[in-house]
Amino acid sequence: MVFNLVNEQQEWNRRTRDLIARARPCPLPVNDSIPSVMIPQWHRGTTWARDAARAFHDEVAERVSTGAAVCPGERARLMWIGRGLWFDLDFYRRFEQSHGAVFVWSMYLAIAADGYLRYGGDPLRALAARFAAFSDQLYTPPWSAEWYVKEARHHGVDGVVHLVSEDARGSYFTTRALEAAGIPVLELHADNVDARSADGDALTRTVGDWLDRRVRAGD
């Protein structure tokens, strides 16, 4: 049944999310995890998607067991809040050599782990429940803000880079909640799919300077 296959797929994603959260050092780059999660997500409810999620989990588990590291000299764990920076996915890897900083979290694996699971009852109601609450979990405080804080703590992050878009009105509350929890936050303002909205080199310099001031200060 489609209903059960979706739940099985997200259960594998939850296991994968928890593996990455516990792993020291981080076993894979976030720009690899994003497509590994999102392509099967578009095929939710199929046997292929469930098996793809399981295969992704098994690969991550193997990397953890062998001690694979994105950055062997990992010194700072970062969280990326907001939509993926699709026009420059290499951005996430630019701070590993210079700062030992690794992005360990994006919303794509996390929302797969926490946002889709629905058990029991009418499958149509379960489907509706997934999508009725989806935006609230990502963008509407206090739920969204508290969820991001929970995920930041779960992954042991040292700082958060928050991509603020014009249509996500809860961004202010997300940043404030993280800072209140003692987690440094850098806000970036850019369109995640339009390179004309921001200078890529400037974004890199901004994050690098922030890492020097806020995150590495605790080394």
C-alpha positions as CSV (number, residue, x, y, z in Angstrom):
1,M,0.0,0.0,0.0
2,V,1.3,3.5,-0.9
3,F,0.5,4.7,2.6
4,N,2.8,2.2,4.2
5,L,5.6,2.6,1.7
6,V,5.7,6.4,2.4
7,N,6.1,5.7,6.1
8,E,8.8,3.1,5.5
9,Q,10.7,5.5,3.3
10,Q,10.6,8.2,5.9
11,E,11.6,5.8,8.7
12,W,14.8,5.1,6.7
13,N,15.3,8.8,6.3
14,R,14.9,9.3,10.1
15,R,17.5,6.6,10.8
16,T,19.9,8.3,8.4
17,R,19.3,11.7,9.9
18,D,20.0,10.3,13.4
19,L,23.2,8.6,12.1
20,I,24.5,11.9,10.8
21,A,23.5,13.8,13.9
22,R,25.5,11.4,16.1
23,A,28.5,10.9,13.8
24,R,31.8,12.7,14.7
25,P,33.2,13.6,12.2
26,C,30.5,14.2,9.7
27,P,30.4,11.3,7.2
28,L,29.1,13.0,4.0
29,P,28.7,16.5,2.6
30,V,25.3,18.1,2.8
31,N,25.2,18.8,-0.9
32,D,25.4,15.0,-1.4
33,S,22.6,14.3,1.1
34,I,20.2,16.8,-0.5
35,P,19.8,15.0,-3.9
36,S,20.0,11.6,-2.2
37,V,16.9,12.5,-0.2
38,M,15.0,14.8,-2.6
39,I,15.0,12.6,-5.7
40,P,13.3,9.7,-3.9
41,Q,11.0,12.1,-2.1
42,W,9.4,13.1,-5.5
43,H,8.6,9.3,-5.9
44,R,7.1,8.8,-2.4
45,G,4.8,5.8,-2.2
46,T,6.8,3.7,-4.7
47,T,8.9,0.6,-3.9
48,W,11.8,2.3,-5.7
49,A,11.7,5.3,-3.4
50,R,11.5,3.2,-0.3
51,D,14.5,1.1,-1.5
52,A,16.4,4.2,-2.4
53,A,16.0,5.6,1.1
54,R,17.2,2.3,2.6
55,A,20.2,2.2,0.2
56,F,21.1,5.8,1.2
57,H,20.9,4.8,4.9
58,D,23.1,1.8,4.4
59,E,25.7,3.8,2.6
60,V,25.8,6.4,5.3
61,A,25.9,3.7,8.0
62,E,28.9,2.2,6.2
63,R,30.7,5.5,6.0
64,V,30.1,6.0,9.7
65,S,31.4,2.6,10.6
66,T,34.6,3.1,8.6
67,G,35.2,6.6,10.0
68,A,34.8,8.4,6.7
69,A,35.0,12.1,7.1
70,V,34.0,15.0,4.9
71,C,36.7,17.0,6.7
72,P,39.2,15.0,8.7
73,G,40.1,18.2,10.6
74,E,36.5,19.0,11.5
75,R,36.4,21.8,14.1
76,A,32.9,23.4,13.6
77,R,29.6,21.9,12.7
78,L,27.2,24.1,10.8
79,M,23.4,24.1,10.1
80,W,21.9,25.6,6.9
81,I,18.4,26.8,7.4
82,G,16.4,27.7,4.3
83,R,16.1,26.4,0.8
84,G,19.1,24.9,-0.8
85,L,21.5,27.3,-2.6
86,W,20.8,25.7,-5.9
87,F,22.8,28.1,-8.0
88,D,26.0,27.3,-6.0
89,L,25.9,23.9,-4.2
90,D,29.7,24.0,-4.0
91,F,29.2,26.8,-1.5
92,Y,28.7,24.2,1.3
93,R,32.2,22.8,0.8
94,R,34.2,26.1,0.8
95,F,34.8,26.3,4.6
96,E,36.3,22.9,5.2
97,Q,39.9,23.6,4.5
98,S,39.9,27.2,5.6
99,H,38.0,26.8,8.9
100,G,37.5,23.1,9.4
101,A,33.7,23.9,9.2
102,V,31.3,21.3,7.8
103,F,27.6,21.8,7.0
104,V,25.9,18.8,8.7
105,W,22.2,19.8,8.4
106,S,19.7,20.9,5.8
107,M,16.0,20.9,5.9
108,Y,15.6,18.3,3.2
109,L,16.7,15.2,5.2
110,A,15.3,16.7,8.4
111,I,11.8,17.3,7.1
112,A,11.8,13.9,5.5
113,A,12.6,12.4,8.9
114,D,10.1,14.5,11.0
115,G,7.5,15.9,8.6
116,Y,5.9,13.1,6.7
117,L,5.3,10.2,9.1
118,R,1.6,9.5,9.7
119,Y,0.2,6.3,11.1
120,G,-3.2,4.7,11.3
121,G,-6.6,5.8,10.1
122,D,-7.8,6.7,6.6
123,P,-4.9,7.0,4.1
124,L,-6.5,10.0,2.5
125,R,-6.6,11.8,5.9
126,A,-3.0,10.8,6.5
127,L,-2.1,12.3,3.1
128,A,-3.9,15.5,3.9
129,A,-2.3,15.6,7.4
130,R,1.2,15.5,5.8
131,F,0.6,18.5,3.6
132,A,-1.6,20.6,5.9
133,A,1.2,20.9,8.5
134,F,4.2,21.0,6.1
135,S,4.5,24.7,5.9
136,D,3.8,25.3,9.5
137,Q,6.7,23.0,10.6
138,L,9.1,24.8,8.3
139,Y,8.0,28.4,8.5
140,T,5.4,29.1,11.2
141,P,6.5,29.8,14.8
142,P,6.5,28.6,17.5
143,W,6.5,25.1,16.0
144,S,9.1,25.9,13.3
145,A,11.4,27.8,15.6
146,E,11.3,25.1,18.3
147,W,11.9,22.4,15.7
148,Y,15.0,24.2,14.3
149,V,16.4,24.5,17.9
150,K,15.7,20.9,18.5
151,E,17.6,19.9,15.3
152,A,20.5,22.2,16.1
153,R,20.9,20.6,19.5
154,H,20.4,17.1,18.1
155,H,23.3,17.6,15.6
156,G,25.5,19.5,18.0
157,V,26.0,22.4,15.7
158,D,28.3,25.3,16.5
159,G,26.5,27.8,14.4
160,V,23.7,28.4,11.9
161,V,23.7,30.0,8.5
162,H,20.2,31.2,7.8
163,L,19.1,32.0,4.3
164,V,16.3,34.4,4.6
165,S,13.8,34.7,1.7
166,E,11.1,37.2,1.3
167,D,8.2,34.8,1.4
168,A,9.1,33.0,4.7
169,R,7.8,35.4,7.3
170,G,8.8,33.3,10.3
171,S,12.6,33.9,9.7
172,Y,12.8,36.5,12.4
173,F,11.5,34.1,15.1
174,T,13.7,31.3,13.9
175,T,16.8,33.4,14.3
176,R,15.7,34.8,17.7
177,A,14.9,31.3,19.0
178,L,18.3,29.9,18.0
179,E,20.2,32.8,19.5
180,A,18.2,32.5,22.7
181,A,19.4,28.9,22.8
182,G,23.0,30.1,22.7
183,I,23.6,29.2,19.0
184,P,25.3,31.8,16.8
185,V,23.3,32.7,13.7
186,L,24.4,34.4,10.5
187,E,21.5,35.6,8.2
188,L,22.1,35.8,4.5
189,H,19.6,37.5,2.1
190,A,19.5,36.0,-1.4
191,D,17.3,34.2,-3.8
192,N,18.3,30.5,-3.6
193,V,17.8,29.9,-7.3
194,D,18.9,33.3,-8.8
195,A,22.6,34.0,-8.9
196,R,21.8,37.6,-9.8
197,S,20.4,38.2,-6.3
198,A,23.8,37.8,-4.5
199,D,27.5,37.8,-5.3
200,G,28.7,34.3,-4.6
201,D,32.2,35.4,-3.7
202,A,30.7,38.0,-1.3
203,L,28.6,35.3,0.4
204,T,31.7,33.2,0.9
205,R,33.6,36.1,2.4
206,T,30.7,36.9,4.7
207,V,30.5,33.4,6.0
208,G,34.2,33.1,6.4
209,D,34.4,36.4,8.3
210,W,31.6,35.2,10.6
211,L,33.3,31.9,11.3
212,D,36.4,33.8,12.3
213,R,34.5,36.0,14.7
214,R,31.8,33.8,16.2
215,V,32.3,30.1,15.7
216,R,36.1,29.6,15.8
217,A,36.2,32.0,18.8
218,G,35.3,29.0,20.9
219,D,38.2,26.8,19.7
